[in-house]
């Protein structure tokens, strides 16, 4: 276990690394917030795009599975194929 002095220095270092934006001018803080919001928007858009793609793939896979299973049962196959038209 580190001593109290080491913990205090580590705490000050962690605080300084977490909040490097404190300055007399707000320009540094504004630039970092702008970059962070851009990154957040980019990651969110990418995540939503991938989630949509995953849903589309799952839907197409389920359609293929139902068509394969429907070949043995022509009434089932006809019902589903007419529904999808």
N, CA, C and O atoms as CSV, one atom per row, in Angstrom:
chain,resi,resn,atom,element,x,y,z
A,1,UNK,N,N,0.847,-1.175,0.000
A,1,UNK,CA,C,0.000,0.000,0.000
A,1,UNK,C,C,0.889,1.234,0.000
A,1,UNK,O,O,1.779,1.350,0.843
A,2,UNK,N,N,0.663,2.166,-0.940
A,2,UNK,CA,C,1.490,3.371,-0.976
A,2,UNK,C,C,1.236,4.265,0.232
A,2,UNK,O,O,0.161,4.252,0.832
A,3,UNK,N,N,2.251,5.031,0.561
A,3,UNK,CA,C,2.124,5.939,1.699
A,3,UNK,C,C,1.175,7.077,1.349
A,3,UNK,O,O,0.778,7.249,0.197
A,4,UNK,N,N,0.822,7.847,2.370
A,4,UNK,CA,C,-0.122,8.948,2.179
A,4,UNK,C,C,0.435,9.993,1.215
A,4,UNK,O,O,-0.310,10.550,0.409
A,5,UNK,N,N,1.734,10.260,1.292
A,5,UNK,CA,C,2.346,11.243,0.393
A,5,UNK,C,C,2.298,10.786,-1.061
A,5,UNK,O,O,2.021,11.573,-1.966
A,6,UNK,N,N,2.575,9.491,-1.268
A,6,UNK,CA,C,2.536,8.948,-2.629
A,6,UNK,C,C,1.109,8.981,-3.159
A,6,UNK,O,O,0.871,9.326,-4.316
A,7,UNK,N,N,0.163,8.617,-2.297
A,7,UNK,CA,C,-1.245,8.654,-2.713
A,7,UNK,C,C,-1.668,10.073,-3.061
A,7,UNK,O,O,-2.412,10.278,-4.020
A,8,UNK,N,N,-1.205,11.051,-2.296
A,8,UNK,CA,C,-1.557,12.445,-2.568
A,8,UNK,C,C,-0.985,12.891,-3.910
A,8,UNK,O,O,-1.668,13.553,-4.692
A,9,UNK,N,N,0.283,12.522,-4.178
A,9,UNK,CA,C,0.885,12.891,-5.462
A,9,UNK,C,C,0.177,12.196,-6.619
A,9,UNK,O,O,-0.069,12.805,-7.659
A,10,UNK,N,N,-0.152,10.907,-6.433
A,10,UNK,CA,C,-0.870,10.179,-7.477
A,10,UNK,C,C,-2.253,10.774,-7.701
A,10,UNK,O,O,-2.716,10.885,-8.836
A,11,UNK,N,N,-2.909,11.155,-6.608
A,11,UNK,CA,C,-4.226,11.772,-6.733
A,11,UNK,C,C,-4.157,13.087,-7.481
A,11,UNK,O,O,-5.012,13.381,-8.316
A,12,UNK,N,N,-3.125,13.888,-7.179
A,12,UNK,CA,C,-2.961,15.167,-7.875
A,12,UNK,C,C,-2.657,14.934,-9.346
A,12,UNK,O,O,-3.150,15.665,-10.205
A,13,UNK,N,N,-1.841,13.910,-9.645
A,13,UNK,CA,C,-1.518,13.597,-11.039
A,13,UNK,C,C,-2.764,13.121,-11.781
A,13,UNK,O,O,-3.011,13.532,-12.914
A,14,UNK,N,N,-3.548,12.252,-11.137
A,14,UNK,CA,C,-4.765,11.746,-11.773
A,14,UNK,C,C,-5.746,12.885,-12.025
A,14,UNK,O,O,-6.377,12.948,-13.080
A,15,UNK,N,N,-5.869,13.778,-11.059
A,15,UNK,CA,C,-6.773,14.914,-11.226
A,15,UNK,C,C,-6.291,15.813,-12.357
A,15,UNK,O,O,-7.095,16.285,-13.161
A,16,UNK,N,N,-4.990,16.052,-12.424
A,16,UNK,CA,C,-4.446,16.901,-13.483
A,16,UNK,C,C,-4.621,16.249,-14.848
A,16,UNK,O,O,-4.874,16.938,-15.836
A,17,UNK,N,N,-4.487,14.912,-14.912
A,17,UNK,CA,C,-4.633,14.256,-16.212
A,17,UNK,C,C,-6.096,14.157,-16.620
A,17,UNK,O,O,-6.404,14.117,-17.812
A,18,UNK,N,N,-7.001,14.117,-15.646
A,18,UNK,CA,C,-8.416,14.060,-15.979
A,18,UNK,C,C,-8.969,15.423,-16.358
A,18,UNK,O,O,-9.873,15.526,-17.188
A,19,UNK,N,N,-8.435,16.452,-15.758
A,19,UNK,CA,C,-8.938,17.804,-16.000
A,19,UNK,C,C,-7.816,18.717,-16.490
A,19,UNK,O,O,-7.449,19.662,-15.791
A,20,UNK,N,N,-7.266,18.456,-17.672
A,20,UNK,CA,C,-6.187,19.326,-18.150
A,20,UNK,C,C,-6.716,20.608,-18.776
A,20,UNK,O,O,-5.944,21.406,-19.309
A,21,UNK,N,N,-8.004,20.806,-18.716
A,21,UNK,CA,C,-8.622,21.896,-19.454
A,21,UNK,C,C,-8.726,23.186,-18.655
A,21,UNK,O,O,-9.216,24.192,-19.168
A,22,UNK,N,N,-8.270,23.172,-17.405
A,22,UNK,CA,C,-8.366,24.376,-16.590
A,22,UNK,C,C,-7.289,25.364,-17.033
A,22,UNK,O,O,-6.094,25.118,-16.873
A,23,UNK,N,N,-7.729,26.459,-17.578
A,23,UNK,CA,C,-6.801,27.504,-17.982
A,23,UNK,C,C,-7.489,28.846,-17.801
A,23,UNK,O,O,-8.696,28.917,-17.568
A,24,UNK,N,N,-6.699,29.910,-17.910
A,24,UNK,CA,C,-7.292,31.231,-17.747
A,24,UNK,C,C,-8.211,31.561,-18.921
A,24,UNK,O,O,-9.201,32.274,-18.760
A,25,UNK,N,N,-7.880,31.042,-20.094
A,25,UNK,CA,C,-8.769,31.270,-21.242
A,25,UNK,C,C,-9.594,30.012,-21.476
A,25,UNK,O,O,-9.130,28.899,-21.228
A,26,UNK,N,N,-10.782,30.191,-21.940
A,26,UNK,CA,C,-11.665,29.058,-22.157
A,26,UNK,C,C,-11.451,28.377,-23.500
A,26,UNK,O,O,-12.162,27.423,-23.816
A,27,UNK,N,N,-10.483,28.842,-24.308
A,27,UNK,CA,C,-10.308,28.295,-25.658
A,27,UNK,C,C,-9.870,26.837,-25.629
A,27,UNK,O,O,-10.348,26.038,-26.434
A,28,UNK,N,N,-8.967,26.473,-24.713
A,28,UNK,CA,C,-8.506,25.086,-24.631
A,28,UNK,C,C,-9.652,24.182,-24.240
A,28,UNK,O,O,-9.823,23.104,-24.809
A,29,UNK,N,N,-10.428,24.611,-23.283
A,29,UNK,CA,C,-11.568,23.817,-22.830
A,29,UNK,C,C,-12.593,23.673,-23.954
A,29,UNK,O,O,-13.138,22.590,-24.165
A,30,UNK,N,N,-12.855,24.762,-24.673
A,30,UNK,CA,C,-13.836,24.727,-25.757
A,30,UNK,C,C,-13.380,23.784,-26.871
A,30,UNK,O,O,-14.193,23.042,-27.421
A,31,UNK,N,N,-12.095,23.807,-27.205
A,31,UNK,CA,C,-11.575,22.936,-28.263
A,31,UNK,C,C,-11.707,21.474,-27.862
A,31,UNK,O,O,-12.080,20.635,-28.681
A,32,UNK,N,N,-11.403,21.166,-26.602
A,32,UNK,CA,C,-11.495,19.779,-26.148
A,32,UNK,C,C,-12.943,19.311,-26.119
A,32,UNK,O,O,-13.227,18.167,-26.477
A,33,UNK,N,N,-13.852,20.165,-25.704
A,33,UNK,CA,C,-15.269,19.794,-25.672
A,33,UNK,C,C,-15.781,19.588,-27.097
A,33,UNK,O,O,-16.566,18.673,-27.345
A,34,UNK,N,N,-15.347,20.424,-28.025
A,34,UNK,CA,C,-15.755,20.280,-29.422
A,34,UNK,C,C,-15.257,18.959,-29.992
A,34,UNK,O,O,-16.008,18.258,-30.671
A,35,UNK,N,N,-14.000,18.610,-29.726
A,35,UNK,CA,C,-13.450,17.338,-30.198
A,35,UNK,C,C,-14.185,16.164,-29.566
A,35,UNK,O,O,-14.465,15.168,-30.233
A,36,UNK,N,N,-14.494,16.284,-28.288
A,36,UNK,CA,C,-15.195,15.205,-27.593
A,36,UNK,C,C,-16.606,15.024,-28.147
A,36,UNK,O,O,-17.061,13.894,-28.324
A,37,UNK,N,N,-17.296,16.117,-28.420
A,37,UNK,CA,C,-18.648,15.996,-28.968
A,37,UNK,C,C,-18.607,15.430,-30.380
A,37,UNK,O,O,-19.491,14.661,-30.760
A,38,UNK,N,N,-17.591,15.798,-31.166
A,38,UNK,CA,C,-17.446,15.224,-32.505
A,38,UNK,C,C,-17.219,13.723,-32.418
A,38,UNK,O,O,-17.827,12.954,-33.163
A,39,UNK,N,N,-16.340,13.304,-31.505
A,39,UNK,CA,C,-16.063,11.880,-31.331
A,39,UNK,C,C,-17.316,11.143,-30.882
A,39,UNK,O,O,-17.604,10.051,-31.372
A,40,UNK,N,N,-18.060,11.732,-29.954
A,40,UNK,CA,C,-19.290,11.104,-29.462
A,40,UNK,C,C,-20.292,10.933,-30.603
A,40,UNK,O,O,-20.885,9.865,-30.750
A,41,UNK,N,N,-20.483,11.972,-31.405
A,41,UNK,CA,C,-21.425,11.898,-32.526
A,41,UNK,C,C,-20.983,10.858,-33.548
A,41,UNK,O,O,-21.806,10.110,-34.076
A,42,UNK,N,N,-19.679,10.812,-33.826
A,42,UNK,CA,C,-19.159,9.852,-34.798
A,42,UNK,C,C,-19.345,8.423,-34.310
A,42,UNK,O,O,-19.783,7.556,-35.066
A,43,UNK,N,N,-19.013,8.179,-33.054
A,43,UNK,CA,C,-19.169,6.833,-32.498
A,43,UNK,C,C,-20.632,6.420,-32.447
A,43,UNK,O,O,-20.960,5.267,-32.725
A,44,UNK,N,N,-21.508,7.345,-32.095
A,44,UNK,CA,C,-22.933,7.030,-32.028
A,44,UNK,C,C,-23.474,6.684,-33.408
A,44,UNK,O,O,-24.222,5.719,-33.558
A,45,UNK,N,N,-23.099,7.467,-34.417
A,45,UNK,CA,C,-23.564,7.200,-35.781
A,45,UNK,C,C,-23.042,5.855,-36.280
A,45,UNK,O,O,-23.772,5.108,-36.932
A,46,UNK,N,N,-21.789,5.549,-35.979
A,46,UNK,CA,C,-21.215,4.267,-36.383
A,46,UNK,C,C,-21.924,3.122,-35.694
A,46,UNK,O,O,-22.254,2.120,-36.330
A,47,UNK,N,N,-22.163,3.259,-34.393
A,47,UNK,CA,C,-22.845,2.214,-33.630
A,47,UNK,C,C,-24.259,1.979,-34.162
A,47,UNK,O,O,-24.672,0.834,-34.346
A,48,UNK,N,N,-24.995,3.056,-34.409
A,48,UNK,CA,C,-26.361,2.906,-34.913
A,48,UNK,C,C,-26.374,2.293,-36.311
A,48,UNK,O,O,-27.262,1.505,-36.636
A,49,UNK,N,N,-25.401,2.651,-37.132
A,49,UNK,CA,C,-25.301,2.057,-38.465
A,49,UNK,C,C,-25.031,0.568,-38.404
A,49,UNK,O,O,-25.635,-0.209,-39.144
A,50,UNK,N,N,-24.121,0.166,-37.520
A,50,UNK,CA,C,-23.813,-1.258,-37.374
A,50,UNK,C,C,-24.987,-2.022,-36.777
A,50,UNK,O,O,-25.235,-3.165,-37.161
A,51,UNK,N,N,-25.707,-1.419,-35.853
A,51,UNK,CA,C,-26.882,-2.078,-35.269
A,51,UNK,C,C,-27.959,-2.281,-36.328
A,51,UNK,O,O,-28.613,-3.324,-36.359
A,52,UNK,N,N,-28.145,-1.294,-37.192
A,52,UNK,CA,C,-29.119,-1.413,-38.272
A,52,UNK,C,C,-28.713,-2.510,-39.251
A,52,UNK,O,O,-29.550,-3.290,-39.705
A,53,UNK,N,N,-27.432,-2.562,-39.569
A,53,UNK,CA,C,-26.930,-3.604,-40.462
A,53,UNK,C,C,-27.130,-4.985,-39.853
A,53,UNK,O,O,-27.503,-5.928,-40.551
A,54,UNK,N,N,-26.884,-5.104,-38.563
A,54,UNK,CA,C,-27.069,-6.383,-37.875
A,54,UNK,C,C,-28.537,-6.814,-37.914
A,54,UNK,O,O,-28.829,-7.992,-38.122
A,55,UNK,N,N,-29.455,-5.876,-37.716
A,55,UNK,CA,C,-30.886,-6.208,-37.802
A,55,UNK,C,C,-31.267,-6.642,-39.209
A,55,UNK,O,O,-32.045,-7.580,-39.382
A,56,UNK,N,N,-30.724,-5.965,-40.211
A,56,UNK,CA,C,-31.024,-6.330,-41.601
A,56,UNK,C,C,-30.524,-7.732,-41.924
A,56,UNK,O,O,-31.220,-8.513,-42.573
A,57,UNK,N,N,-29.326,-8.044,-41.473
A,57,UNK,CA,C,-28.770,-9.377,-41.714
A,57,UNK,C,C,-29.611,-10.434,-41.023
A,57,UNK,O,O,-29.874,-11.488,-41.603
A,58,UNK,N,N,-30.036,-10.173,-39.794
A,58,UNK,CA,C,-30.867,-11.136,-39.065
A,58,UNK,C,C,-32.204,-11.338,-39.765
A,58,UNK,O,O,-32.698,-12.463,-39.839
A,59,UNK,N,N,-32.790,-10.268,-40.275
A,59,UNK,CA,C,-34.070,-10.375,-40.990
A,59,UNK,C,C,-33.909,-11.199,-42.262
A,59,UNK,O,O,-34.727,-12.074,-42.545
A,60,UNK,N,N,-32.863,-10.922,-43.025
A,60,UNK,CA,C,-32.633,-11.675,-44.255
A,60,UNK,C,C,-32.346,-13.141,-43.966
A,60,UNK,O,O,-32.804,-14.025,-44.690
A,61,UNK,N,N,-31.587,-13.395,-42.908
A,61,UNK,CA,C,-31.278,-14.779,-42.541
A,61,UNK,C,C,-32.552,-15.522,-42.142
A,61,UNK,O,O,-32.711,-16.694,-42.483
A,62,UNK,N,N,-33.453,-14.861,-41.430
A,62,UNK,CA,C,-34.691,-15.528,-41.025
A,62,UNK,C,C,-35.575,-15.808,-42.234
A,62,UNK,O,O,-36.257,-16.832,-42.278
A,63,UNK,N,N,-35.570,-14.912,-43.211
A,63,UNK,CA,C,-36.350,-15.154,-44.433
A,63,UNK,C,C,-35.803,-16.347,-45.200
A,63,UNK,O,O,-36.569,-17.175,-45.694
A,64,UNK,N,N,-34.488,-16.439,-45.302
A,64,UNK,CA,C,-33.891,-17.578,-46.000
A,64,UNK,C,C,-34.202,-18.880,-45.287
A,64,UNK,O,O,-34.498,-19.888,-45.929
A,65,UNK,N,N,-34.136,-18.865,-43.962
A,65,UNK,CA,C,-34.427,-20.067,-43.185
A,65,UNK,C,C,-35.871,-20.480,-43.372
A,65,UNK,O,O,-36.162,-21.664,-43.543
A,66,UNK,N,N,-36.785,-19.512,-43.343
A,66,UNK,CA,C,-38.199,-19.869,-43.498
A,66,UNK,C,C,-38.479,-20.367,-44.906
A,66,UNK,O,O,-39.330,-21.238,-45.089
A,67,UNK,N,N,-37.784,-19.835,-45.908
A,67,UNK,CA,C,-37.982,-20.326,-47.273
A,67,UNK,C,C,-37.443,-21.745,-47.436
A,67,UNK,O,O,-38.052,-22.571,-48.116
A,68,UNK,N,N,-36.298,-22.026,-46.811
A,68,UNK,CA,C,-35.750,-23.384,-46.886
A,68,UNK,C,C,-36.682,-24.373,-46.205
A,68,UNK,O,O,-36.932,-25.461,-46.723
A,69,UNK,N,N,-37.197,-23.989,-45.036
A,69,UNK,CA,C,-38.113,-24.870,-44.309
A,69,UNK,C,C,-39.439,-24.996,-45.038
A,69,UNK,O,O,-40.099,-26.031,-44.945
A,70,UNK,N,N,-39.837,-23.961,-45.759
A,70,UNK,CA,C,-41.123,-23.966,-46.441
A,70,UNK,C,C,-41.159,-24.832,-47.678
A,70,UNK,O,O,-42.241,-25.156,-48.166
A,71,UNK,N,N,-39.998,-25.220,-48.204
A,71,UNK,CA,C,-39.984,-26.052,-49.401
A,71,UNK,C,C,-40.651,-27.398,-49.163
A,71,UNK,O,O,-41.248,-27.963,-50.080
A,72,UNK,N,N,-40.558,-27.915,-47.950
A,72,UNK,CA,C,-41.151,-29.213,-47.654
A,72,UNK,C,C,-42.659,-29.096,-47.467
A,72,UNK,O,O,-43.382,-30.068,-47.686
A,73,UNK,N,N,-43.137,-27.941,-47.073
A,73,UNK,CA,C,-44.561,-27.746,-46.820
A,73,UNK,C,C,-45.062,-26.683,-47.800
A,73,UNK,O,O,-44.893,-25.487,-47.561
A,74,UNK,N,N,-45.666,-27.112,-48.884
A,74,UNK,CA,C,-46.018,-26.173,-49.949
A,74,UNK,C,C,-47.073,-25.155,-49.513
A,74,UNK,O,O,-47.036,-24.012,-49.970
A,75,UNK,N,N,-48.014,-25.537,-48.640
A,75,UNK,CA,C,-49.027,-24.579,-48.181
A,75,UNK,C,C,-48.364,-23.464,-47.369
A,75,UNK,O,O,-48.683,-22.288,-47.537
A,76,UNK,N,N,-47.454,-23.843,-46.504
A,76,UNK,CA,C,-46.715,-22.864,-45.701
A,76,UNK,C,C,-45.893,-21.959,-46.616
A,76,UNK,O,O,-45.881,-20.740,-46.449
A,77,UNK,N,N,-45.211,-22.562,-47.576
A,77,UNK,CA,C,-44.379,-21.812,-48.509
A,77,UNK,C,C,-45.221,-20.837,-49.330
A,77,UNK,O,O,-44.842,-19.677,-49.491
A,78,UNK,N,N,-46.351,-21.293,-49.845
A,78,UNK,CA,C,-47.222,-20.432,-50.651
A,78,UNK,C,C,-47.768,-19.264,-49.833
A,78,UNK,O,O,-47.859,-18.137,-50.320
A,79,UNK,N,N,-48.129,-19.553,-48.586
A,79,UNK,CA,C,-48.662,-18.496,-47.720
A,79,UNK,C,C,-47.611,-17.409,-47.490
A,79,UNK,O,O,-47.910,-16.220,-47.599
A,80,UNK,N,N,-46.407,-17.810,-47.180
A,80,UNK,CA,C,-45.350,-16.833,-46.897
A,80,UNK,C,C,-44.880,-16.121,-48.154
A,80,UNK,O,O,-44.568,-14.931,-48.109
A,81,UNK,N,N,-44.824,-16.819,-49.258
A,81,UNK,CA,C,-44.380,-16.148,-50.481
A,81,UNK,C,C,-45.425,-15.143,-50.967
A,81,UNK,O,O,-45.063,-14.092,-51.497
A,82,UNK,N,N,-46.702,-15.445,-50.796
A,82,UNK,CA,C,-47.736,-14.484,-51.199
A,82,UNK,C,C,-47.784,-13.298,-50.239
A,82,UNK,O,O,-48.119,-12.188,-50.651
A,83,UNK,N,N,-47.458,-13.514,-48.973
A,83,UNK,CA,C,-47.437,-12.429,-47.987
A,83,UNK,C,C,-46.327,-11.430,-48.313
A,83,UNK,O,O,-46.503,-10.228,-48.114
A,84,UNK,N,N,-45.204,-11.906,-48.803
A,84,UNK,CA,C,-44.040,-11.052,-49.054
A,84,UNK,C,C,-44.150,-10.271,-50.364
A,84,UNK,O,O,-43.314,-9.405,-50.621
A,85,UNK,N,N,-45.135,-10.542,-51.185
A,85,UNK,CA,C,-45.275,-9.837,-52.472
A,85,UNK,C,C,-45.774,-8.455,-52.298
A,85,UNK,O,O,-45.945,-7.732,-53.279
